[in-house]
Amino acid sequence: MKIFLVENSLLVRDRLRPLLQALSGVEIVGEAASAKEALDGIAAAGADAVVLDLHLDGSSGFDVLRALQKSAPRVVVYVLTSFASEAYRRAAERLGARGFFDKSGEIPRLLATLSEKS
């Protein structure tokens, strides 16, 4: 599975990258900190899946979800955010997110989900 990581914090990306790379069958094909970088990179990298933060530089993950629904509906999106309210979860799912995970305690669950899909 080719994963594109969209996260505005370099520290978080640096923490997630090795965890994702350790999963069998997973390849990180790109990273971005902003919605524009993400949308440009996801298509160019041929990503199968995206791990997406909702708080991005200059925009939001919701904007990325909306754009991907139109431009790349086959790309599977997993939201990983520190804004894990039920309202955000429902909004992300309405926009096509396949999973919604809280950074504060659900990274292992995200990794297990990705491991099952790869």
MARBA-3410 file (N, C-alpha, C, O; in Angstrom, 1 decimal):
118
0.8,-1.2,0.0,0.0,0.0,0.0,0.9,1.2,0.0,1.8,1.4,0.8 ~ 0.6,2.1,-0.9,1.4,3.4,-1.0,0.7,4.5,-0.2,-0.5,4.8,-0.5 ~ 1.3,5.0,0.8,0.7,5.9,1.8,1.4,7.3,1.6,2.6,7.4,1.5 ~ 0.5,8.3,1.6,0.9,9.7,1.6,0.6,10.3,2.9,-0.6,10.2,3.4 ~ 1.5,10.8,3.6,1.4,11.4,5.0,1.2,12.9,4.9,2.0,13.6,4.5
0.0,13.3,5.4,-0.3,14.8,5.4,-0.4,15.2,6.9,-1.4,14.9,7.5 ~ 0.6,16.0,7.3,0.6,16.4,8.7,1.4,17.7,8.8,2.5,17.7,8.3 ~ 0.9,18.7,9.5,1.6,20.0,9.5,2.8,20.0,10.4,3.7,20.8,10.2 ~ 2.8,19.1,11.4,3.9,19.1,12.4,5.0,18.2,11.9,4.8,17.0,11.8 ~ 6.2,18.7,11.7,7.4,17.9,11.4,7.7,16.9,12.5,8.0,15.7,12.2
7.5,17.3,13.7,7.8,16.3,14.8,6.8,15.1,14.8,7.2,14.0,15.0 ~ 5.6,15.4,14.5,4.6,14.3,14.3,4.9,13.4,13.1,4.9,12.2,13.2 ~ 5.3,14.0,12.0,5.7,13.2,10.8,6.9,12.4,11.1,6.9,11.2,10.7 ~ 7.8,13.0,11.8,9.0,12.2,12.2,8.7,11.0,13.1,9.4,10.0,13.1 ~ 7.7,11.2,13.9,7.3,10.1,14.8,6.5,9.0,14.1,6.7,7.8,14.3
5.6,9.4,13.2,4.8,8.5,12.4,5.5,7.7,11.3,5.3,6.5,11.1 ~ 6.4,8.4,10.7,7.1,7.8,9.5,7.7,6.4,9.8,7.4,5.4,9.1 ~ 8.5,6.2,10.9,9.1,4.9,11.1,8.0,3.9,11.5,8.2,2.7,11.2 ~ 7.0,4.3,12.2,5.9,3.4,12.6,5.2,2.9,11.3,4.9,1.7,11.3 ~ 4.9,3.8,10.4,4.3,3.4,9.1,5.2,2.5,8.3,4.8,1.5,7.7
6.5,2.9,8.2,7.4,2.1,7.4,7.7,0.7,7.9,8.0,-0.2,7.2 ~ 7.4,0.5,9.2,7.6,-0.8,9.8,6.5,-1.8,9.5,6.6,-3.0,9.7 ~ 5.4,-1.3,8.9,4.3,-2.1,8.6,4.6,-2.9,7.3,5.1,-2.3,6.3 ~ 4.4,-4.1,7.3,4.6,-5.0,6.1,3.7,-4.5,4.9,2.5,-4.3,5.1 ~ 4.3,-4.3,3.8,3.5,-3.9,2.6,3.2,-2.5,2.5,2.4,-2.1,1.6
3.7,-1.6,3.4,3.5,-0.2,3.3,4.7,0.5,2.8,5.8,0.3,3.3 ~ 4.5,1.5,1.9,5.5,2.3,1.4,5.0,3.8,1.5,3.9,4.1,1.1 ~ 5.9,4.6,2.2,5.5,6.0,2.2,6.0,6.7,0.9,7.2,6.7,0.6 ~ 5.0,7.2,0.2,5.4,7.8,-1.2,5.4,9.3,-1.2,5.7,9.9,-2.2 ~ 5.1,9.9,0.0,5.2,11.4,0.0,4.7,11.9,1.3,4.0,11.2,2.1
5.0,13.2,1.6,4.6,13.9,2.8,4.3,15.3,2.4,4.8,15.9,1.5 ~ 3.4,15.9,3.2,3.0,17.3,3.0,2.6,17.9,4.3,2.1,17.2,5.2 ~ 2.7,19.2,4.4,2.3,20.0,5.6,1.1,20.9,5.3,0.5,21.4,6.2 ~ 0.8,21.0,4.0,-0.3,21.9,3.6,-1.3,21.2,2.7,-0.9,20.1,2.1 ~ -2.5,21.7,2.6,-3.5,21.1,1.6,-3.0,21.1,0.2,-3.1,20.2,-0.5
-2.4,22.3,-0.2,-1.9,22.4,-1.6,-0.8,21.4,-1.9,-0.8,20.7,-2.9 ~ 0.2,21.3,-1.0,1.2,20.3,-1.1,0.7,18.9,-1.2,1.1,18.0,-2.0 ~ -0.3,18.6,-0.3,-0.9,17.3,-0.3,-1.6,17.0,-1.6,-1.4,15.9,-2.2 ~ -2.5,17.9,-2.1,-3.2,17.6,-3.3,-2.3,17.4,-4.5,-2.6,16.6,-5.4 ~ -1.3,18.2,-4.6,-0.3,18.1,-5.7,0.5,16.8,-5.6,0.7,16.1,-6.6
0.9,16.4,-4.4,1.7,15.2,-4.1,1.0,13.9,-4.2,1.5,12.9,-4.7 ~ -0.3,13.9,-3.7,-1.0,12.6,-3.7,-1.2,12.1,-5.1,-1.0,10.9,-5.3 ~ -1.6,12.9,-6.0,-1.8,12.5,-7.4,-0.5,12.1,-8.0,-0.4,11.0,-8.7 ~ 0.5,12.9,-7.9,1.8,12.6,-8.5,2.5,11.3,-8.0,3.2,10.6,-8.7 ~ 2.2,11.0,-6.7,2.9,9.9,-6.1,2.1,8.6,-6.3,2.6,7.5,-6.1
0.9,8.7,-6.8,0.1,7.5,-7.0,-0.3,6.8,-5.7,-0.3,5.6,-5.7 ~ -0.6,7.6,-4.7,-0.9,7.0,-3.4,-2.2,6.2,-3.4,-3.2,6.6,-4.1 ~ -2.2,5.2,-2.7,-3.4,4.3,-2.5,-4.2,4.9,-1.3,-5.4,4.8,-1.2 ~ -3.5,5.4,-0.3,-4.1,5.8,1.0,-3.4,7.1,1.5,-2.2,7.4,1.1 ~ -4.1,7.8,2.3,-3.6,9.0,2.9,-3.9,9.0,4.4,-5.0,8.7,4.8
-2.8,9.3,5.2,-3.0,9.6,6.6,-3.0,11.1,6.7,-2.1,11.7,6.4 ~ -4.2,11.6,7.2,-4.5,13.1,7.0,-4.8,13.7,8.4,-5.7,13.3,9.1 ~ -4.0,14.7,8.7,-4.4,15.6,9.9,-5.4,16.6,9.4,-5.5,16.9,8.2 ~ -6.2,17.1,10.4,-7.3,18.1,10.0,-6.7,19.5,10.1,-7.2,20.4,9.4 ~ -5.7,19.7,10.9,-5.1,21.0,11.0,-3.8,21.1,10.1,-2.8,20.4,10.4
-3.9,21.9,9.1,-2.8,22.0,8.1,-2.4,23.4,7.9,-3.2,24.3,8.2 ~ -1.2,23.6,7.4,-0.8,25.0,7.1,-1.6,25.6,6.0,-1.7,25.1,4.9 ~ -2.3,26.7,6.3,-3.0,27.5,5.3,-4.4,26.9,4.9,-5.1,27.5,4.1 ~ -4.8,25.8,5.5,-6.1,25.2,5.1,-6.5,24.2,6.2,-6.0,24.1,7.3 ~ -7.4,23.2,5.8,-7.7,22.2,6.7,-7.8,20.8,5.9,-7.8,20.8,4.7
-7.7,19.8,6.7,-7.9,18.5,6.2,-9.2,18.2,5.5,-9.4,17.4,4.6 ~ -10.3,19.0,6.0,-11.6,18.9,5.4,-11.5,19.3,3.9,-12.2,18.8,3.1 ~ -10.7,20.4,3.7,-10.5,20.8,2.3,-9.9,19.7,1.4,-10.3,19.5,0.3 ~ -8.9,19.0,2.0,-8.3,17.9,1.3,-9.3,16.8,1.0,-9.4,16.3,-0.1 ~ -10.1,16.5,2.0,-11.1,15.4,1.8,-12.1,15.8,0.7,-12.4,15.0,-0.2
-12.6,17.1,0.7,-13.5,17.5,-0.3,-12.9,17.4,-1.7,-13.5,16.9,-2.7 ~ -11.6,17.8,-1.8,-10.9,17.8,-3.1,-10.7,16.4,-3.6,-10.8,16.1,-4.8 ~ -10.3,15.5,-2.7,-10.0,14.1,-3.1,-11.3,13.4,-3.5,-11.2,12.5,-4.3 ~ -12.4,13.7,-2.9,-13.7,13.1,-3.3,-13.9,13.3,-4.8,-14.4,12.4,-5.5 ~ -13.5,14.5,-5.3,-13.7,14.8,-6.7,-12.5,14.3,-7.6,-12.8,13.8,-8.7
-11.3,14.5,-7.1,-10.2,14.3,-8.0,-9.6,12.8,-7.9,-9.0,12.3,-8.8 ~ -9.8,12.2,-6.7,-9.2,10.9,-6.5,-10.1,10.1,-5.6,-9.6,9.7,-4.5 ~ -11.3,9.7,-6.0,-12.2,9.1,-5.1,-11.8,7.7,-4.6,-12.3,7.2,-3.6 ~ -10.8,7.1,-5.3,-10.4,5.7,-5.0,-9.3,5.7,-3.9,-9.0,4.7,-3.3 ~ -8.8,6.9,-3.6,-7.7,7.0,-2.6,-8.4,6.9,-1.2,-9.4,7.7,-0.9
-8.0,6.0,-0.4,-8.6,5.8,0.9,-7.9,6.8,1.9,-6.7,6.9,2.0 ~ -8.7,7.5,2.7,-8.2,8.5,3.6,-8.5,8.1,5.1,-9.7,7.7,5.4 ~ -7.5,8.1,5.9,-7.6,7.9,7.3,-7.2,9.2,8.0,-6.1,9.6,7.9 ~ -8.1,9.7,8.8,-7.9,11.0,9.5,-7.2,10.6,10.8,-7.7,9.8,11.6 ~ -6.1,11.3,11.1,-5.4,11.2,12.4,-5.3,12.6,12.9,-4.5,13.4,12.4
-6.0,12.9,14.0,-6.0,14.3,14.5,-6.1,14.4,16.0,-6.4,13.5,16.7 ~ -5.7,15.6,16.5,-5.8,15.9,17.9,-7.2,16.6,18.1,-7.5,16.8,19.3 ~ -7.9,16.8,17.1,-9.3,17.4,17.2,-10.3,16.3,17.0,-11.0,16.3,16.0 ~ -10.4,15.4,17.9,-11.1,14.2,17.7,-12.6,14.3,18.3,-13.0,13.4,19.0 ~ -13.3,15.3,18.0,-14.6,15.4,18.5,-15.6,14.6,17.6,-15.2,14.2,16.5
-16.7,14.2,18.1,-17.7,13.4,17.4,-18.2,14.2,16.2,-18.4,13.6,15.1 ~ -18.3,15.5,16.3,-18.8,16.3,15.1,-17.7,16.3,14.0,-18.1,16.2,12.9 ~ -16.4,16.3,14.4,-15.4,16.2,13.3,-15.4,14.9,12.7,-15.2,14.7,11.5 ~ -15.6,13.8,13.6,-15.6,12.5,13.0,-16.7,12.3,12.0,-16.5,11.8,10.9 ~ -17.9,12.8,12.3,-19.1,12.7,11.4,-18.8,13.5,10.1,-19.1,13.0,9.0
-18.2,14.7,10.3,-18.0,15.5,9.1,-16.9,14.8,8.2,-17.1,14.8,7.0 ~ -15.9,14.2,8.8,-14.9,13.5,8.0,-15.4,12.3,7.3,-15.1,12.1,6.1 ~ -16.3,11.6,8.0,-16.9,10.4,7.4,-17.8,10.8,6.2,-17.9,10.1,5.2 ~ -18.6,11.9,6.4,-19.4,12.4,5.3,-18.6,12.7,4.1,-19.1,12.6,3.0 ~ -17.4,13.2,4.3,-16.5,13.6,3.2,-15.7,12.4,2.7,-14.8,12.6,1.9
-16.0,11.2,3.2,-15.3,10.1,2.6,-14.2,9.4,3.4,-13.6,8.4,2.9 ~ -13.9,9.9,4.6,-12.8,9.3,5.4,-13.2,7.9,5.7,-14.3,7.7,6.2 ~ -12.3,7.0,5.6,-12.5,5.6,5.9,-12.3,5.3,7.4,-12.9,4.3,7.9 ~ -11.5,6.1,8.0,-11.2,5.9,9.4,-10.9,7.3,10.1,-10.5,8.2,9.4 ~ -11.1,7.3,11.4,-10.9,8.6,12.1,-10.2,8.2,13.5,-10.8,7.4,14.2
-9.0,8.7,13.7,-8.2,8.3,14.8,-7.7,9.5,15.6,-7.3,10.5,15.0 ~ -7.7,9.4,16.9,-7.2,10.5,17.8,-5.7,10.3,18.0,-5.3,9.2,18.4 ~ -5.0,11.3,17.8,-3.5,11.3,18.0,-3.1,10.9,19.4,-2.1,10.3,19.6 ~ -3.9,11.3,20.4,-3.5,11.1,21.8,-3.6,9.7,22.2,-3.0,9.4,23.3 ~ -4.3,8.8,21.5,-4.3,7.4,22.0,-4.7,6.4,21.0,-4.7,5.2,21.3
-4.9,6.8,19.8,-5.3,5.8,18.8,-4.4,5.5,17.6,-4.7,4.9,16.6 ~ -3.1,5.9,17.8,-2.1,5.6,16.8,-2.0,4.0,16.6,-1.9,3.6,15.5 ~ -1.9,3.3,17.7,-1.8,1.8,17.5,-3.0,1.2,16.8,-2.9,0.3,16.0 ~ -4.2,1.8,17.0,-5.4,1.3,16.2,-5.3,1.7,14.7,-5.7,0.9,13.9 ~ -4.8,2.9,14.4,-4.5,3.3,13.0,-3.5,2.3,12.4,-3.8,1.8,11.3
-2.4,2.0,13.1,-1.4,1.1,12.6,-2.0,-0.3,12.3,-1.7,-0.9,11.3 ~ -2.8,-0.8,13.2,-3.5,-2.1,13.1,-4.4,-2.1,11.9,-4.5,-3.0,11.1 ~ -5.1,-1.0,11.7,-6.0,-0.8,10.5,-5.3,-0.9,9.2,-5.6,-1.6,8.3 ~ -4.2,-0.1,9.2,-3.4,-0.1,8.0,-2.7,-1.4,7.7,-2.6,-1.8,6.5 ~ -2.3,-2.1,8.7,-1.7,-3.4,8.6,-2.6,-4.4,8.0,-2.3,-5.2,7.2
-3.9,-4.3,8.4,-4.9,-5.2,7.9,-5.2,-5.0,6.4,-5.5,-5.9,5.7 ~ -5.1,-3.7,6.0,-5.4,-3.3,4.6,-4.2,-3.5,3.6,-4.5,-3.5,2.4 ~ -3.0,-3.6,4.2,-1.9,-3.7,3.2,-1.6,-5.1,2.8,-0.7,-5.4,2.0
END
